[in-house]
């Protein structure tokens, strides 16, 4: 059988775009296929956080540090087009207890290679002049950065030289007699390749099921608020320290983490809320109200600033809160690159690099064991 | 405010929008047992259709600019009576930004004050959305010059301010609004240099059985046509505006004939001097509040059943929001919606025989509206006139070229991705102005945009909104 390409990447979001870029740069011929447009799923509904600040020491932080280095490299060639801003993050604590916890957390991160600078209450307003008075202090994270996620996905795909096939739905994963992958079936014909990368994000579980394997990706709904355009007043990514606790939380109840940041275009972004409500697209006031309340507590001047719009996305998460990255031993030729929850934009470059290293037969530069896709059991679908 | 015959416990309906649909709904609901809160953004009832001159202008004959003045007088008198009787509360200058569901009932969130910064919340057992429509705008080179206005904008200036927007006007585009705008401008003393219609209304008259069934519409059209003749307005059918010219403001417009495929015939281009160019291409439904409530949207309009119910229990919709069809259709739909809500909120199964007349009118007028839609579509290839340097999104200054590149180079396939890649539609109007244009340039179908905030809301208001409610 004639091959269409070396690799089919399913999903033209941020993860798929990064897989396409690094696989192409490793010399592979790549086709990216998506049922919607580029960045049509969670990527287009994200904020573009490239954060190390919210991650505790462990495999996700290692992936974030690798990804951050790769983003810095990409910024040289694509920086303006993807609105890359190495603005740094500032995490603030309202009271001395919160500050002590934050500083302990930061000390652990420093030991793992994160740059984290303690900021006293008196210095906070030098970093962020419009912050509320009376905060106990904070930590500054110079490695935190930002991109505009839709632009980033679109320009990475374009820079990869991969063939992009949008508006095309994958309906099956083709497998040979040995069980190995030999391509995908779509609503517009088959694509033949010896490797298939599942970069379908929140819908990654469905793609895995097409290949006959279990991958329990679930949606977590997040709202983001966008204000009217303003002159630059918020310089960093600023959030309250309870955000860290929220990210690591397993609670099913509403948690709101008002990350506040300015954008190159002028609007301030506030987000995101986190709720487990399935794929419910309807507007819900309580999480959005909580975002507004949290943001105005951090920056009182925002009370008089108008929210222009709000949007929601479904962040893909796996039960142990780590993504699935790497080859699936149950289906030779199938690789996964999904389940990054709210951190997928930031973690995409490292993910793409690791996938490309596996695809080209090299040994991946991070241990993939914590991310192995079969870790949730062999339940047949 | 209470009425002896209507206890405080009788169900309350919030009607949003005081145009023809909202007024008809309010009157029908109040007459049949409900207490009604009529919430509207304008200082006076009437909506766009019955827009009144500001009282301070002392207009002696405002009806000169309106047809169906008697309908308006009937609605206005009915509203006044119900307000006096304590059955209707009319909340003016209330700009609704969101409607939310509570465990039982709804909260209407509005903003008050000249800066729209003060919050107001209205609670009701059910809501009726009569949010009307807004003008469809298609860009062309020069369309952002001062002096170029929408047809509805020109009409609003005539009806509301009684000011003449310019001295030499060209009225262009397509749709039933062009005739009254041209005759209105002419009657107000402007020289209308041309009425430029990309459709041919005569062909419509010839082929449409739906029109033959609407003698009132025929007569109305004939009256406008006669007025055009009287004012000596030249009419160019199968023509379109290709470009607007001017240095600081509009000085002239180039128009050209269209071939049978809807493409401009370059050899027919000609320049017409004018200081006002009123362009209209019909209307689009206002669906933001319905979308926020999770109502089903078909294409660009709110889906309703025979009783004007949306698919969300407790939410009715009527008028242009459910599909553009004009004021008379809106009256019929509003009446039916109000009757249905009155029965259902009182625990009764409504009897449609009670509104048989409105039902017949609705059926005929909807057929008529569908025929109008077919006849008055913009030229098939209008997007070809948009040059790469023509600004498409005014708020964010995004050009036609940027929209095209997002599709051809970056993989955008829908309006949302074009927006994210170019910022078209991210500004103050949230894509209401450029949505149709972006869809046309990107070659994708126009769908209702998700706008949970129907208008911008201060974060300080949002931070407290509905906090006293038991929302679901």
Interface residues (C-beta under 8 A of the other chain):
Chain A: X12 X36 X37 X38 X39 X40 X44 X148 X150 X151 X154 X155 X157 X158 X164 X166 X167 X225 X226 X227 X228 X229 X265 X267 X270 X281 X282 X283 X284 X285 X286 X288 X289 X292 X293 X295 X296 X302 X303 X304 X305 X306 X307 X308 X309 X310 X311
Chain B: X98 X100 X117 X291 X292 X293 X294 X396 X406 X409 X410 X411 X412 X413 X414 X416 X417 X420 X421 X423 X426 X427 X428 X430 X450 X451 X452 X453 X456 X457 X458 X459 X460 X462 X463 X464 X465 X466 X467 X471
